[in-house]
Amino acid sequence: MRKATHLADTARARLLSRVESIQPQVPRRDAELPALPTHESRTDFSTLPGYEELRVMRAVGGKFGVASPYFRLHEGRAAAHTQIAGRQALNFSSYDYLGLNGHPEVVAAAQAAIERYGVSASASRHVAGERPVHLSLERVLAEHYGVDDSVVMVSGYSTNVGVIGHLVGAKDLLVLDSLVHNSAVMGGVLSHAARRSFPHNDLDQLDALLTSLRDRFERVLIVVEGLYSMDGDYPDLPRLIELKRRHDAWLMIDEAHALGVLGRRGYGLAEHFGVDGREVDIWMGTLSKTLAGCGGFIAGSGELVDYVKHLVGAFVYSVGMPPVIAVAAETALAIMHREPERVARLRRNGECFQRMAIERGLDTGTGAGTAVCPIVVGDSLVAMMLSQRLLERGINVQPVTHPAVPAKTSRLRFFLSALHDEADIEKAIDTTFDELQRVREELRAAKALA
């Protein structure tokens, strides 16, 4: 009897142990409990993770007399030149690559659209119905990429998050370039797909990764950018197409910064490499750069676009694109097609900036002499101080610091326009070189005194 009781007690103990192992562990009353936040701090937004880091960064900047370089107030249209705090400045912080924001034809078309449609689409396109301008813009974008169809959405960021988040799922694999935009990464989080990244533009590593993993998943989606917004370089599209075919994967190209910049006529990465647009499964892009509007688009097969329009929440549950934005973007695209000389000027400006920067010994990273031109300075504080010194000398350019870029690769990011001229670029390079030397000398002196 005693033996049977002992066995029963042992079995019960084992069962309890198994139950405890799969349940949340609750500390014993006599155990030391971690300090709970006070009632006040539970609802204090300043206690959120990351806010303390923000305060520290501001304090360090204040110690060196550096104001925040963000949210600078432009008192008019920000083009190749702008006005900040009543002072004129050369502007290298605008995505208006071809100078079409404010073009008379774009403005006139937008004004006419407001007269006819008002400002808002009023509801989602499922609810409020279509406007002819939506369908027209989608048709010309599809023709631009040489594919069946396209769909426009109200946010470029949510286009990536929503579409990637719905195209792949728990049984699939999402493969990202290590420097791809945050929106693609967040789309992967939403999707619950397995996620892997490969070193920036290292397609040998991509090939090796797919070779080892492809057979474990149903679908595979590779996402890269047509032109990388932090580095100004681009991937080898023919090799990517060869890899996606061999590994039976989808290829998605984010053309946000490539449209209007790459290719003889600004048609993007496909034109740059002489590739048929149908070779890429998913073209994604934005209307907020070259096309002087706001929002995103997906272009590809009819089935892909049909899927997005009916099943992707970022489209289904969002208000339709304002008709005025659709009209402005289509007009800008028409001007780009009609005036390839704008693209040629932009390409010359990128090449000129790259050449002058290298001649002065400035670090352009992996930049390829495009409209996106980084000057890598390494330290975040150097980048912040340098941006402020340049503004004081009439040049507006923003710093990009960690974690937006890898540690020790903080930079100034110059966006060029077809409206800049060689004198603008020469002034920017010379002033950057001079101020960078001064900032580094001042920081060395401060460190010596510390």
Secondary structure, DSSP 8 states (H G I E B T S, - for coil): -HHHHHHHHHHHHHHHHHHHHHS-----TTS-------HHHHT-GGGSTTHHHHHHHHHHHHHTT----SS--BSS--SSEEEETTEEEEE-----TTS-TT-HHHHHHHHHHHHHH-S---S-HHHH---HHHHHHHHHHHHHHTSSEEEEES-HHHHHHHHHHHH--TTSEEEEETT--HHHHHHHHHHT-EEEEESTT-HHHHHHHHHHHGGG-S-EEEEEESS-TTT-----HHHHHHHHHHTT-EEEEE-TTTTTTSSTTS--HHHHHT--GGGSSEEEEESSSTTSS--EEEEE-HHHHHHHHHH-HHHHTS----HHHHHHHHHHHHHHHH-HHHHHHHHHHHHHHHHHHHHTT---TT--SSSEEEEEEE-HHHHHHHHHHHHHTTEE-EEE-TTTS-TT-EEEEEE--TT--HHHHHHHHHHHHHHHHHHHHHHHHHHHH-
